[in-house]
């Protein structure tokens, strides 16, 4: 696999999940995909450093190896309503089901608090902040210092729901986030961010700071072509809200997001 998409793949075939995925397809071609909890039950136990993100078309899990910093920060690009927030919430939910809070926690920055209602009280959640929340500054400063010092064995996921919202932060906080994007994974701080595909051209420096890109549905062929580093992704054929893809060496790996709500 390429270093920009350094995903672990399970070494054992889980035929039941594969069969479930295929047999639950509806007549319209839209799969009735199983719930996250039932999928994870079939994949357990996961590797200690594995972060579950979805199921590939061959029925195998797609996992991020949090012990390997080379993929860098991850940016999820897609149309509006393509499932970008669902992706972040699926990752957070899977992390909560497969890791102890002492080993993995997550924090959320979002301009839409209503979409993250109820998350801040969970044991794995550091907090949910809007860009305007005064508490965000202290958190980012402390997180940036931790990433520089490498003083914690705990993994932390920084989930930025809409990358554009952080461009309104004070310059010093933007610098903190840039440092996290550049160096965070070396010290177990993994940043996941979402961005509407059509806005990527207006934030070139931010987009460039992400080592790995995950794509949801992009209906405009011109936008899709500008975003993808090689042909064949066919982003407009992805199912909104459920299907994503990532480059894996010289081909595109498609995977499904189990239902997490």
Helices and strands as residue ranges (DSSP letters): G 3-5, E 7-9, H 15-23, H 36-43, E 50-56, E 61-65, G 69-71, E 74-78, H 84-98, E 104-110, G 113-116, E 125-129, H 135-149, E 155-161, G 163-168, H 171-183, G 184-187, E 189-196, G 197-202, H 204-208, E 212-215, H 221-227, G 235-237, E 243-248, E 251-256
